[in-house]
């Protein structure tokens, strides 16, 4: 990835971001957009193209995972992503009183949002809360970094993180992972 990478944000910063959108007219939609990025690692284009059919079980309820189809994923990298409980609750709230088909994130005109519109939306929301260096990719980088740090506790490997991210190469996944200087200091002391 040439150039500067999107900044990874902390849990406290994510809370600040979610609090910021709480009073907005479109707060349920805004919350889902943020959580699809930070808790599922979706790209802006995947969020824009996500449809209810990829989220609902046969009874019409929000499923336990996202069945991201190849047709909306970058390079056809469809995948199944388990839903974080916060994201699932936000999706259930968003689903109330809305159509059970079509786009999850609708534009103000009712159709799919365009990927570039979501990129601009993220840029504006991060600017509003004063998070410099953040972009639509910050949530994805945060998700991948956190997954990589926690995967040993789950009994998995970086290959599992790679699959969740929808990357063809582990090298690509590794580029997303942000280092932690505190962990590096602890590691050196343990040696």
C-alpha positions as CSV (number, residue, x, y, z in Angstrom):
1,X,0.0,0.0,0.0
2,X,1.8,3.1,-1.1
3,X,1.4,6.3,0.8
4,X,0.1,6.8,4.3
5,X,-2.2,4.1,5.8
6,X,-5.5,4.9,7.5
7,X,-5.1,5.3,11.2
8,X,-6.2,2.5,13.6
9,X,-8.5,3.8,16.3
10,X,-8.9,2.8,19.9
11,X,-12.0,1.4,21.7
12,X,-12.5,4.7,23.4
13,X,-12.3,6.5,20.1
14,X,-14.9,4.1,18.6
15,X,-17.2,4.9,21.6
16,X,-16.7,8.6,20.9
17,X,-17.6,8.1,17.3
18,X,-20.8,6.1,18.1
19,X,-21.8,8.8,20.7
20,X,-21.3,11.5,18.1
21,X,-23.8,9.9,15.7
22,X,-26.3,9.1,18.5
23,X,-28.3,12.3,18.2
24,X,-28.4,12.5,14.4
25,X,-31.5,12.1,12.3
26,X,-30.1,9.0,10.7
27,X,-28.5,7.7,13.9
28,X,-29.5,4.0,13.3
29,X,-28.0,4.0,9.8
30,X,-24.9,5.8,10.9
31,X,-24.3,3.4,13.7
32,X,-24.6,0.4,11.3
33,X,-22.2,2.0,8.8
34,X,-19.6,2.5,11.6
35,X,-20.0,-1.0,13.0
36,X,-19.9,-2.7,9.6
37,X,-16.5,-1.1,9.1
38,X,-15.1,-1.5,12.7
39,X,-16.8,-4.8,13.8
40,X,-16.9,-6.7,10.4
41,X,-14.0,-5.1,8.6
42,X,-16.0,-4.3,5.5
43,X,-14.7,-2.0,2.8
44,X,-16.7,1.2,1.9
45,X,-17.8,-0.4,-1.4
46,X,-18.9,-3.6,0.4
47,X,-21.0,-1.6,2.9
48,X,-22.5,0.4,0.0
49,X,-23.5,-2.8,-1.9
50,X,-24.6,-4.9,1.1
51,X,-28.1,-6.2,0.9
52,X,-30.5,-7.5,3.5
53,X,-30.5,-10.9,1.8
54,X,-26.9,-11.3,2.9
55,X,-27.9,-10.7,6.5
56,X,-31.2,-12.4,7.1
57,X,-31.9,-16.0,7.9
58,X,-34.8,-17.9,6.2
59,X,-37.3,-16.5,8.7
60,X,-36.4,-12.9,7.9
61,X,-34.5,-12.3,11.1
62,X,-30.9,-10.9,11.3
63,X,-28.6,-13.9,11.1
64,X,-25.5,-14.6,13.1
65,X,-23.2,-13.8,10.2
66,X,-22.9,-11.8,7.0
67,X,-22.9,-13.9,3.9
68,X,-20.9,-11.4,1.7
69,X,-21.4,-12.4,-1.9
70,X,-18.6,-12.5,-4.4
71,X,-20.4,-10.0,-6.7
72,X,-20.0,-7.2,-4.1
73,X,-16.6,-8.1,-2.7
74,X,-13.3,-6.8,-4.0
75,X,-11.8,-9.3,-6.5
76,X,-14.7,-11.7,-5.9
77,X,-13.5,-12.4,-2.3
78,X,-16.9,-13.2,-0.8
79,X,-16.9,-14.6,2.6
80,X,-18.9,-15.4,5.7
81,X,-18.2,-13.0,8.6
82,X,-19.7,-13.8,12.1
83,X,-21.6,-10.8,13.4
84,X,-20.3,-9.0,16.5
85,X,-23.2,-8.7,19.1
86,X,-23.1,-4.8,18.9
87,X,-23.4,-4.9,15.1
88,X,-26.2,-7.5,15.2
89,X,-28.2,-5.3,17.7
90,X,-27.6,-2.3,15.5
91,X,-28.8,-4.2,12.4
92,X,-31.9,-5.4,14.2
93,X,-32.7,-1.8,15.2
94,X,-32.1,-0.6,11.6
95,X,-34.3,-3.4,10.2
96,X,-37.4,-2.4,12.1
97,X,-40.0,-0.9,9.8
98,X,-37.8,-1.2,6.7
99,X,-38.0,-3.4,3.6
100,X,-36.6,-6.9,4.0
101,X,-34.9,-6.7,0.7
102,X,-32.6,-4.3,-1.2
103,X,-29.7,-2.2,0.3
104,X,-29.0,-2.2,4.0
105,X,-27.5,1.3,3.7
106,X,-29.9,3.4,1.7
107,X,-29.1,6.8,0.3
108,X,-31.4,9.7,1.1
109,X,-33.2,8.9,-2.2
110,X,-33.8,5.3,-1.1
111,X,-31.4,3.4,-3.3
112,X,-27.9,2.0,-2.7
113,X,-25.4,4.5,-1.5
114,X,-22.4,4.9,-3.8
115,X,-19.1,3.7,-2.5
116,X,-17.5,7.1,-3.0
117,X,-20.4,8.7,-1.0
118,X,-19.5,6.4,1.9
119,X,-15.9,7.3,1.6
120,X,-16.9,11.0,1.9
121,X,-19.3,10.2,4.7
122,X,-16.5,8.6,6.7
123,X,-14.1,11.5,6.0
124,X,-16.7,14.0,7.2
125,X,-17.6,12.1,10.4
126,X,-14.0,11.6,11.4
127,X,-13.3,15.3,10.8
128,X,-16.3,16.2,12.9
129,X,-14.9,14.3,15.9
130,X,-11.3,15.5,15.2
131,X,-9.7,12.2,14.3
132,X,-6.8,13.1,12.0
133,X,-5.5,10.5,9.7
134,X,-8.7,8.5,9.7
135,X,-10.5,7.4,6.5
136,X,-13.1,4.9,5.4
137,X,-10.4,2.3,5.7
138,X,-9.7,3.0,9.4
139,X,-12.4,0.7,10.6
140,X,-11.1,-2.1,8.4
141,X,-7.5,-1.6,9.6
142,X,-8.7,-1.5,13.2
143,X,-10.8,-4.7,12.7
144,X,-7.9,-6.6,11.1
145,X,-5.3,-5.4,13.7
146,X,-7.6,-6.3,16.6
147,X,-8.3,-9.7,15.1
148,X,-4.6,-10.4,14.6
149,X,-3.9,-9.5,18.2
150,X,-6.8,-11.6,19.6
151,X,-6.6,-14.7,17.3
152,X,-4.2,-16.7,19.6
153,X,-6.9,-16.4,22.4
154,X,-9.5,-17.8,19.9
155,X,-7.2,-20.7,19.0
156,X,-6.8,-19.6,15.4
157,X,-4.1,-18.3,13.1
158,X,-3.4,-15.3,10.8
159,X,-5.0,-17.5,8.1
160,X,-8.3,-17.0,9.9
161,X,-7.8,-13.2,9.9
162,X,-6.9,-13.4,6.2
163,X,-10.1,-15.2,5.4
164,X,-12.2,-12.7,7.4
165,X,-10.5,-9.8,5.6
166,X,-11.1,-11.4,2.2
167,X,-7.5,-11.2,1.2
168,X,-5.9,-13.6,-1.2
169,X,-2.5,-13.2,0.3
170,X,-1.4,-13.3,3.9
171,X,1.2,-10.6,2.9
172,X,-1.7,-8.2,2.2
173,X,-3.3,-9.0,5.6
174,X,0.1,-8.4,7.4
175,X,0.3,-4.9,5.8
176,X,-3.0,-4.0,7.6
177,X,-1.8,-5.0,11.0
178,X,-0.7,-2.1,13.1
179,X,2.3,-2.6,15.5
180,X,2.0,-1.9,19.2
181,X,5.1,-0.4,20.8
182,X,4.0,-1.4,24.4
183,X,3.7,-5.0,23.3
184,X,7.1,-4.8,21.6
185,X,8.7,-3.5,24.9
186,X,7.0,-6.3,26.9
187,X,8.3,-8.9,24.3
188,X,11.9,-7.6,24.5
189,X,11.8,-7.7,28.3
190,X,10.5,-11.3,28.3
191,X,13.5,-12.3,26.2
